[in-house]
Amino acid sequence: MNVNGVFEGGGVRGISLVGAIKAAELNGITFQNVAGTSSGAIVAALLAAGYTAEDMKQLILAMPFHSFMQRSPIFSTKWIGPAARLLLKKGLYAGERLEHWIHKLLAAKGIRTFGDLKKNQLRIIASDITNGRLLVLPDDIKQYGIEPQHFTVSKAVRMSTSIPYFFDPVIIRYSVKTPQGRSKSFQRQLAYIVDGGLLSNFPLWLFDEIRDPATRRLVPTIGFQLVGQKEGQPHRIYGLFSMLQAMFETMMSAHDERYIGQHNRFRTIKIPTLGTSMTDFDITSAQSMALYASGLEAGEHFFSEWDYGYYEKLHAQFCNKKCK
């Protein structure tokens, strides 16, 4: 059975999404189109490139996430260094190392740009905070005078994973092909792009109109959502950086929890995150495996009860007006 997959962002907890993908594979599910935000964008990109759940599990387990927390020695002086970097660079850490990691993995499968994939096979969510708008990549990159099919997938993933204040924003300069690029001052030619979770951490609506070209039947969309972000535990605020982190985690979880009402529960796998924080970059292998097992169990439960006829009925009942 072909489905479309939409993967919610959740930082280091993304391995739980991989567990749920494993459950889908075990139940004969294949993915036609995929989309994701933040860590969900990483999973979606790797899935579109041809990586299996087992491949992704091994890659994530072998990747020391703390290596992504990269900054030069000049910005490492206690208190003063991070504050100076935040002021100058707009983020505590650079994002190049994550982008390079994704680039290498995709290149190993022959994928560099969106043109190397099928049309609409992969969509990635990012947030343009300069213009206050949601970006669905690659299509929306043409607003900046950039050809969507020539845009690199790894750059789009980096945009989607740039947690505000934690990682540097990605700065895009408008092409001279656009009015902004021709007539504006240099500073006004720049757009700052950050984590897609700022505006839509769970874009379940992306594939609602997709139908099988041969049968004209609806291609089901299955959402993979992370729940129980802090297991009821309050955030501990002890300074500026912890407050910014708490604000972002609250923002990412709260609006999508309200969005997943009755009309979308029938197509959403809810994966418990076992109290793990999205920015816990010192996560242990044991914690990662527990998250993977959580995703596997949630996926197995969902697909054991899933039926296309039931999906089609509820989609017609709920989604003609409400799912968009």
ZISULPE-V232369 format. One record per residue. N is the residue number from 1. D_FIRST is the distance of its C-alpha to the first C-alpha in Angstrom with 2 decimals. Layout:
n | d_first
N | D_FIRST
N | D_FIRST
This chain:
n | d_first
1 | 0.00
2 | 3.81
3 | 6.52
4 | 10.24
5 | 12.28
6 | 15.95
7 | 18.28
8 | 21.71
9 | 24.80
10 | 26.92
11 | 29.06
12 | 29.31
13 | 26.89
14 | 23.91
15 | 23.30
16 | 22.06
17 | 19.09
18 | 18.44
19 | 18.57
20 | 15.83
21 | 13.65
22 | 14.58
23 | 13.41
24 | 9.89
25 | 10.12
26 | 11.68
27 | 9.00
28 | 6.41
29 | 5.08
30 | 6.12
31 | 8.44
32 | 9.50
33 | 12.69
34 | 14.54
35 | 17.88
36 | 20.43
37 | 24.05
38 | 26.55
39 | 25.09
40 | 21.65
41 | 22.47
42 | 23.21
43 | 19.90
44 | 18.00
45 | 20.29
46 | 19.89
47 | 16.09
48 | 16.36
49 | 19.00
50 | 16.91
51 | 18.13
52 | 16.27
53 | 16.90
54 | 19.69
55 | 21.20
56 | 21.35
57 | 22.84
58 | 25.55
59 | 26.31
60 | 26.79
61 | 28.84
62 | 31.04
63 | 31.64
64 | 34.81
65 | 34.01
66 | 37.72
67 | 38.20
68 | 36.59
69 | 39.58
70 | 41.73
71 | 45.06
72 | 48.33
73 | 51.25
74 | 53.19
75 | 50.74
76 | 50.65
77 | 54.00
78 | 53.53
79 | 53.12
80 | 54.70
81 | 52.27
82 | 48.99
83 | 50.72
84 | 52.01
85 | 48.65
86 | 47.01
87 | 49.77
88 | 49.65
89 | 46.01
90 | 44.37
91 | 42.49
92 | 43.38
93 | 41.36
94 | 40.25
95 | 36.61
96 | 37.08
97 | 36.23
98 | 32.74
99 | 32.22
100 | 33.55
101 | 31.30
102 | 28.15
103 | 29.66
104 | 30.24
105 | 26.76
106 | 25.19
107 | 27.93
108 | 27.12
109 | 23.78
110 | 25.64
111 | 24.78
112 | 27.79
113 | 27.37
114 | 24.64
115 | 25.51
116 | 24.04
117 | 20.52
118 | 18.62
119 | 19.90
120 | 18.59
121 | 16.27
122 | 18.41
123 | 20.59
124 | 23.21
125 | 25.50
126 | 29.24
127 | 32.43
128 | 35.45
129 | 38.30
130 | 40.94
131 | 39.72
132 | 37.91
133 | 34.51
134 | 30.83
135 | 29.40
136 | 25.86
137 | 25.97
138 | 26.25
139 | 27.08
140 | 29.80
141 | 31.69
142 | 33.20
143 | 35.37
144 | 37.33
145 | 37.81
146 | 35.23
147 | 32.84
148 | 29.23
149 | 27.99
150 | 30.89
151 | 30.34
152 | 29.53
153 | 26.41
154 | 28.52
155 | 31.00
156 | 28.42
157 | 27.21
158 | 30.86
159 | 31.47
160 | 28.71
161 | 30.03
162 | 33.71
163 | 34.58
164 | 37.70
165 | 40.97
166 | 39.23
167 | 38.09
168 | 39.79
169 | 38.32
170 | 37.22
171 | 39.82
172 | 38.90
173 | 41.78
174 | 41.49
175 | 41.94
176 | 45.13
177 | 42.94
178 | 42.57
179 | 45.43
180 | 45.15
181 | 45.55
182 | 48.57
183 | 50.68
184 | 50.06
185 | 51.84
186 | 50.16
187 | 49.15
188 | 47.60
189 | 45.55
190 | 43.53
191 | 40.42
192 | 39.40
193 | 35.68
194 | 34.46
195 | 31.52
196 | 28.92
197 | 29.11
198 | 32.48
199 | 30.96
200 | 27.26
201 | 25.87
202 | 22.56
203 | 21.64
204 | 18.84
205 | 19.97
206 | 19.18
207 | 16.00
208 | 16.82
209 | 17.47
210 | 14.48
211 | 13.15
212 | 11.38
213 | 14.66
214 | 14.18
215 | 13.27
216 | 14.63
217 | 12.15
218 | 11.72
219 | 9.09
220 | 9.16
221 | 11.47
222 | 11.89
223 | 15.43
224 | 16.91
225 | 20.54
226 | 23.57
227 | 25.99
228 | 29.44
229 | 30.71
230 | 34.19
231 | 33.97
232 | 36.76
233 | 39.07
234 | 41.07
235 | 41.25
236 | 44.53
237 | 46.37
238 | 49.12
239 | 49.37
240 | 48.06
241 | 45.11
242 | 43.88
243 | 44.23
244 | 42.15
245 | 39.41
246 | 39.51
247 | 39.40
248 | 36.29
249 | 34.37
250 | 35.41
251 | 34.38
252 | 30.89
253 | 30.18
254 | 32.14
255 | 30.88
256 | 27.15
257 | 27.90
258 | 29.46
259 | 26.64
260 | 24.01
261 | 25.39
262 | 24.12
263 | 22.23
264 | 19.88
265 | 19.82
266 | 16.95
267 | 14.62
268 | 16.64
269 | 16.75
270 | 20.51
271 | 21.68
272 | 25.39
273 | 27.33
274 | 30.21
275 | 32.95
276 | 32.40
277 | 33.67
278 | 31.67
279 | 34.72
280 | 35.50
281 | 35.61
282 | 37.47
283 | 34.55
284 | 34.89
285 | 32.49
286 | 32.64
287 | 31.67
288 | 28.75
289 | 27.50
290 | 27.99
291 | 25.86
292 | 23.09
293 | 23.36
294 | 23.33
295 | 20.00
296 | 18.53
297 | 20.00
298 | 18.90
299 | 15.24
300 | 15.46
301 | 17.21
302 | 14.78
303 | 11.61
304 | 13.95
305 | 14.58
306 | 11.42
307 | 10.42
308 | 8.97
309 | 12.39
310 | 14.27
311 | 12.73
312 | 13.57
313 | 16.97
314 | 17.90
315 | 16.88
316 | 19.20
317 | 21.78
318 | 21.98
319 | 20.66
320 | 22.49
321 | 25.55
322 | 25.01
323 | 21.97
324 | 23.52
